[in-house]
């Protein structure tokens, strides 16, 4: 018994001792509160910290509004960001992977949620990541209305993380883009991507660094990885690591603006699987795209990856976007108008192909 009358609580196992720091999580939430609030748009009814995000859909201006949703992550680009301890732009990549998937249907993003899991939570790192998500959301005119930060001790090394996102948007049902609008003779216009965005990083890491960046690599291997990663890249003044971690282009604002000027029939977000595979998802059965791969200049980082890894051209095209991050399908009369419109929006466009009848063997 305690002489003072109150029995002293025994010290022992706690959540913090188990590897989960609740206080650090609360600090992380406080750090991101302002940047998340800055994404608020009309319709947001909740604030950070609640159990669920609330959004009131304004159907004015829509005859038959359709909600469009998607979910995605940033793949092993997250692992590379962890190795380099550079976290400020990976959230933009997450937004791009989500909102550009619904942009190809002609949908405007309304709100996003994110999910961040870490081995050990560092509030400053979590804030960098989520502030990047908020920055991307603001660029797209969407709200970041909720999310989750989960600390999973022992599941991944300290400093490493995984990141996933979810987006909901809206489109007019009669104006949805897609395969049913595409005809033989339509033109394919590609929009430039100066980098890998968030796709193909497992192959890129293997080609550039071998096993030096693999999980469990020694401290000496890590130092050698950093030496190689900080060698000059293909762009003046940039290292290889700079080019790999450059944030993804956000195509959603471009497509939203373009749709207000011109008729777009269909679009394809060029992610893992490359141009041909992703473009086929936007085409009806019986039609295919004849692509002229010489119609645009491939960014130098792809040549560096191919040369160092000894990768066949076919494999490069199957894995990477090769400089085209978004493909639009438009009518022949519209195609000449798309390129100058894109230039006014700060993006480069290229006529890269035509929709043709699929050959049957």
C-alpha positions as CSV (number, residue, x, y, z in Angstrom):
1,X,0.0,0.0,0.0
2,X,1.1,3.6,-0.7
3,X,1.5,5.6,2.6
4,X,-0.4,8.5,1.0
5,X,-3.5,6.3,0.5
6,X,-3.5,6.2,-3.3
7,X,-2.1,3.1,-4.8
8,X,0.7,3.9,-7.3
9,X,0.0,2.6,-10.8
10,X,2.7,0.2,-11.9
11,X,4.8,1.3,-14.8
12,X,4.9,-1.3,-17.6
13,X,4.0,-2.0,-21.2
14,X,2.4,1.0,-23.0
15,X,1.4,1.9,-26.6
16,X,4.5,4.1,-26.9
17,X,6.8,1.2,-25.7
18,X,5.1,-0.9,-28.4
19,X,6.1,1.6,-31.0
20,X,3.0,3.8,-31.5
21,X,3.4,7.4,-30.3
22,X,-0.1,9.0,-30.0
23,X,1.4,12.4,-29.1
24,X,3.4,12.5,-32.3
25,X,0.3,11.6,-34.2
26,X,-1.6,14.5,-32.6
27,X,1.3,16.8,-33.4
28,X,1.2,15.7,-37.0
29,X,-2.5,16.5,-37.3
30,X,-1.9,20.0,-35.8
31,X,0.9,20.6,-38.3
32,X,-1.3,19.8,-41.3
33,X,-4.5,21.5,-40.1
34,X,-3.9,24.8,-41.9
35,X,-2.8,23.3,-45.2
36,X,-5.8,21.0,-45.3
37,X,-8.2,23.8,-44.4
38,X,-6.8,25.8,-47.3
39,X,-8.3,23.2,-49.7
40,X,-11.8,23.8,-48.7
41,X,-14.3,24.5,-51.5
42,X,-18.1,25.1,-51.5
43,X,-19.8,21.9,-50.4
44,X,-17.3,21.0,-47.6
45,X,-19.2,20.7,-44.3
46,X,-16.6,19.2,-42.1
47,X,-13.1,20.0,-40.8
48,X,-10.0,17.9,-40.1
49,X,-10.3,15.7,-37.0
50,X,-13.8,14.3,-37.4
51,X,-14.7,10.6,-38.0
52,X,-15.9,11.3,-41.5
53,X,-15.7,13.9,-44.2
54,X,-18.9,15.6,-45.2
55,X,-19.6,17.1,-48.6
56,X,-22.8,18.5,-49.9
57,X,-23.2,18.0,-53.7
58,X,-24.5,21.0,-55.5
59,X,-26.5,19.5,-58.4
60,X,-27.4,22.9,-59.9
61,X,-26.1,23.0,-63.5
62,X,-26.3,19.3,-63.9
63,X,-29.3,17.5,-65.5
64,X,-28.1,14.0,-64.5
65,X,-25.0,14.3,-62.3
66,X,-22.9,11.1,-62.0
67,X,-20.4,10.6,-59.2
68,X,-17.1,9.3,-60.4
69,X,-14.5,7.7,-58.0
70,X,-11.1,6.2,-58.1
71,X,-8.3,5.1,-55.8
72,X,-4.6,4.8,-56.3
73,X,-1.2,5.0,-54.7
74,X,2.4,6.2,-55.6
75,X,4.0,2.7,-55.9
76,X,7.7,2.3,-55.1
77,X,8.3,5.9,-55.8
78,X,7.4,6.2,-52.1
79,X,10.3,3.9,-51.3
80,X,12.7,6.0,-53.3
81,X,11.5,9.1,-51.5
82,X,12.1,7.4,-48.2
83,X,15.6,6.5,-49.1
84,X,16.4,10.0,-50.1
85,X,14.3,11.5,-47.2
86,X,12.6,13.9,-49.6
87,X,8.9,14.0,-48.9
88,X,7.5,17.3,-50.0
89,X,6.2,16.5,-53.4
90,X,5.1,12.8,-53.2
91,X,1.7,14.0,-52.1
92,X,1.3,15.8,-55.5
93,X,2.0,12.5,-57.2
94,X,-0.8,10.8,-55.2
95,X,-3.3,13.5,-56.2
96,X,-2.2,13.1,-59.9
97,X,-2.6,9.4,-59.9
98,X,-6.2,9.7,-58.5
99,X,-7.7,12.8,-60.1
100,X,-6.3,12.0,-63.6
101,X,-7.9,8.6,-63.5
102,X,-11.4,10.3,-63.3
103,X,-10.4,13.2,-65.5
104,X,-10.3,10.9,-68.5
105,X,-14.1,10.5,-68.1
106,X,-14.6,14.2,-68.2
107,X,-15.1,14.4,-64.4
108,X,-14.3,17.3,-62.2
109,X,-12.8,16.2,-58.8
110,X,-14.7,17.3,-55.7
111,X,-12.9,15.8,-52.8
112,X,-10.0,13.5,-51.8
113,X,-9.1,11.4,-48.8
114,X,-5.6,10.0,-48.1
115,X,-4.2,7.1,-46.2
116,X,-0.6,7.3,-44.9
117,X,1.0,4.3,-43.1
118,X,4.4,4.5,-41.6
119,X,6.7,2.3,-39.5
120,X,7.4,5.1,-37.1
121,X,5.6,8.4,-37.2
122,X,7.6,11.5,-37.5
123,X,5.3,14.5,-37.4
124,X,7.5,16.6,-39.6
125,X,7.6,13.9,-42.3
126,X,3.9,13.3,-42.1
127,X,3.3,17.0,-42.5
128,X,5.5,17.2,-45.5
129,X,3.7,14.4,-47.2
130,X,0.1,15.6,-46.4
131,X,0.9,19.2,-47.3
132,X,2.0,17.9,-50.7
133,X,-1.4,16.2,-51.0
134,X,-3.1,19.5,-50.1
135,X,-1.0,21.4,-52.6
136,X,-2.1,19.0,-55.4
137,X,-5.7,19.2,-54.3
138,X,-5.7,23.0,-54.5
139,X,-4.2,22.8,-58.0
140,X,-7.1,20.7,-59.1
141,X,-9.8,22.7,-57.3
142,X,-10.6,19.7,-55.0
143,X,-10.9,19.6,-51.2
144,X,-8.9,17.3,-49.0
145,X,-11.7,16.4,-46.6
146,X,-10.2,13.6,-44.5
147,X,-7.6,10.9,-44.2
148,X,-5.8,8.6,-41.9
149,X,-2.2,8.4,-40.5
150,X,-1.4,4.9,-39.2
151,X,1.7,3.9,-37.3
152,X,2.6,0.3,-37.9
153,X,5.7,-0.5,-35.9
154,X,7.7,-3.4,-37.2
155,X,5.9,-3.5,-40.5
156,X,8.4,-1.3,-42.3
157,X,11.7,0.4,-41.5
158,X,11.7,3.8,-39.8
159,X,11.5,6.6,-42.3
160,X,9.6,4.5,-44.8
161,X,5.9,4.9,-45.7
162,X,3.1,3.9,-48.0
163,X,0.6,6.3,-49.4
164,X,-2.9,5.8,-50.9
165,X,-5.6,8.2,-52.0
166,X,-9.3,8.2,-52.9
167,X,-11.1,10.8,-55.0
168,X,-14.7,11.5,-55.8
169,X,-15.7,13.7,-58.7
170,X,-18.8,14.6,-60.7
171,X,-19.7,14.6,-64.4
172,X,-22.8,15.1,-66.6
173,X,-24.0,11.7,-67.6
174,X,-24.7,12.6,-71.2
175,X,-21.2,14.2,-71.5
176,X,-19.1,11.4,-70.2
177,X,-16.1,10.7,-72.3
178,X,-15.4,7.1,-73.4
179,X,-15.1,4.4,-76.0
180,X,-18.7,4.8,-77.2
181,X,-17.8,8.2,-78.7
182,X,-14.7,7.1,-80.6
183,X,-14.8,6.4,-84.4
184,X,-12.3,5.2,-87.0
185,X,-10.3,8.2,-88.3
186,X,-10.2,10.0,-85.0
187,X,-6.9,11.6,-83.9
188,X,-4.8,10.8,-80.9
189,X,-3.1,13.9,-79.2
190,X,-0.5,13.3,-76.5
191,X,0.2,15.7,-73.7
192,X,3.8,15.9,-72.5
193,X,5.2,14.3,-69.3
194,X,8.8,15.4,-68.5
195,X,9.3,12.5,-66.1
196,X,8.2,9.0,-64.9
197,X,5.4,10.5,-62.8
198,X,4.7,7.6,-60.4
199,X,5.1,4.6,-62.7
200,X,7.8,2.0,-63.4
201,X,10.0,2.8,-60.4
202,X,10.8,-0.8,-59.6
203,X,12.4,-1.2,-63.1
204,X,14.0,2.2,-63.0
205,X,15.6,1.5,-59.6
206,X,16.9,-1.8,-60.8
207,X,18.3,-0.3,-64.0
208,X,20.0,2.7,-62.3
209,X,21.1,1.3,-59.0
210,X,21.0,-2.5,-59.2
211,X,20.5,-4.0,-55.7
212,X,22.0,-0.9,-53.9
213,X,18.5,0.4,-53.1
214,X,16.9,-2.9,-52.1
215,X,15.4,-3.3,-48.7
216,X,18.0,-4.6,-46.3
217,X,21.0,-3.2,-48.3
218,X,24.0,-2.4,-46.2
219,X,25.0,1.1,-45.0
220,X,27.9,1.0,-47.6
221,X,25.4,0.1,-50.3
222,X,23.2,3.0,-49.3
223,X,26.1,5.4,-49.5
224,X,26.9,4.1,-53.0
225,X,23.2,4.4,-54.0
226,X,23.3,8.1,-52.9
227,X,26.5,8.6,-55.0
228,X,24.9,7.2,-58.1
229,X,21.6,9.0,-57.4
230,X,23.3,12.3,-57.1
231,X,25.2,12.1,-60.4
232,X,24.1,14.6,-63.1
233,X,20.9,13.7,-64.8
234,X,19.7,14.4,-68.3
235,X,18.4,17.9,-67.5
236,X,20.9,20.7,-66.9
237,X,21.4,21.4,-63.2
238,X,19.4,18.3,-62.1
239,X,20.7,15.0,-60.6
240,X,19.2,11.6,-61.5
241,X,17.5,11.7,-58.1
242,X,16.0,15.1,-58.8
243,X,14.5,13.8,-62.1
244,X,13.1,10.6,-60.5
245,X,11.5,12.5,-57.7
246,X,10.1,15.4,-59.7
247,X,6.4,15.5,-59.1
248,X,3.8,14.2,-61.6
249,X,2.1,16.6,-64.0
250,X,-1.5,17.2,-62.9
251,X,-3.5,16.9,-66.0
252,X,-7.0,17.3,-64.5
253,X,-6.9,21.1,-64.5
254,X,-5.8,21.1,-68.1
255,X,-8.5,18.7,-69.2
256,X,-11.2,20.7,-67.3
257,X,-10.1,23.8,-69.1
258,X,-9.8,22.1,-72.5
259,X,-13.3,20.6,-72.2
260,X,-14.7,24.1,-71.9
261,X,-13.2,25.0,-75.4
262,X,-13.2,21.8,-77.5
263,X,-14.9,18.4,-77.8
264,X,-12.9,15.6,-76.4
265,X,-14.3,12.1,-77.2
266,X,-12.1,10.0,-74.9
267,X,-8.9,10.1,-73.0
268,X,-6.3,7.8,-71.4
269,X,-4.2,8.3,-68.4
270,X,-0.8,6.8,-69.3
271,X,0.4,5.0,-66.1
272,X,1.8,1.5,-65.6
273,X,1.5,-0.5,-68.8
274,X,2.5,2.4,-71.1
275,X,0.8,4.2,-73.9
276,X,-0.6,1.4,-76.0
277,X,-2.1,-0.6,-73.1
278,X,-3.7,2.3,-71.4
279,X,-5.0,3.9,-74.6
280,X,-6.7,0.6,-75.6
281,X,-8.9,1.0,-72.5
282,X,-10.4,4.2,-74.0
283,X,-11.3,2.5,-77.4
284,X,-14.2,0.4,-78.5
285,X,-13.9,-3.2,-79.5
286,X,-12.6,-3.5,-83.1
287,X,-10.6,-0.2,-83.1
288,X,-7.0,0.4,-82.1
289,X,-4.6,3.2,-82.1
290,X,-1.8,3.5,-84.7
291,X,0.9,5.4,-82.8
292,X,3.9,7.1,-84.3
293,X,6.6,6.9,-81.6
294,X,8.8,9.3,-83.5
295,X,6.3,12.1,-83.3
296,X,7.6,13.4,-80.0
297,X,10.9,13.7,-78.2
298,X,11.4,11.2,-75.4
299,X,12.7,13.0,-72.3
300,X,16.3,12.2,-71.4
301,X,15.7,10.4,-68.1
302,X,14.1,7.6,-70.1
303,X,17.2,7.2,-72.2
304,X,19.4,7.2,-69.1
305,X,17.3,4.4,-67.6
306,X,17.3,2.4,-70.9
307,X,21.0,2.7,-71.5
308,X,22.1,1.9,-68.0
309,X,19.7,-1.0,-67.6
310,X,20.2,-2.4,-71.2
311,X,16.4,-2.4,-71.5
312,X,14.7,-3.2,-74.9
313,X,12.7,-0.5,-76.5
314,X,9.6,-2.6,-76.4
315,X,9.9,-3.1,-72.7
316,X,10.5,0.6,-72.1
317,X,7.3,1.4,-74.0
318,X,5.4,-1.3,-72.1
319,X,6.4,0.1,-68.7
320,X,6.9,3.8,-68.9
321,X,4.9,6.8,-70.3
322,X,8.0,7.7,-72.5
323,X,7.1,11.4,-72.4
324,X,3.3,11.2,-72.9
325,X,1.3,11.2,-69.7
326,X,-2.1,11.8,-71.1
327,X,-3.6,10.9,-74.5
328,X,-6.7,12.5,-75.9
329,X,-9.0,11.2,-78.7
330,X,-10.6,13.9,-80.8
331,X,-12.2,14.4,-84.2
332,X,-10.0,15.2,-87.2
333,X,-11.4,18.7,-87.3
334,X,-10.6,19.4,-83.6
335,X,-7.0,18.1,-83.6
336,X,-5.4,21.2,-85.1
337,X,-7.1,23.3,-82.4
338,X,-5.9,21.2,-79.4
339,X,-2.1,21.9,-79.7
340,X,-2.4,25.7,-79.4
341,X,-5.0,25.4,-76.7
342,X,-2.6,23.2,-74.7
343,X,0.3,25.7,-75.3
344,X,-1.8,28.4,-73.8
345,X,-2.3,26.2,-70.7
346,X,1.5,25.7,-70.3
347,X,1.6,22.2,-71.8
348,X,3.1,20.7,-75.0
349,X,0.9,18.6,-77.2
350,X,1.7,16.3,-80.1
351,X,-0.4,14.6,-82.7
352,X,0.8,11.0,-82.1
353,X,-1.6,8.7,-83.9
354,X,-4.9,7.8,-85.5
355,X,-7.7,5.4,-84.6
356,X,-7.8,2.6,-87.1
357,X,-9.7,-0.7,-87.6
358,X,-8.1,-3.5,-85.7
359,X,-6.5,-6.1,-87.9
360,X,-7.7,-9.7,-87.3
361,X,-5.4,-12.6,-87.9
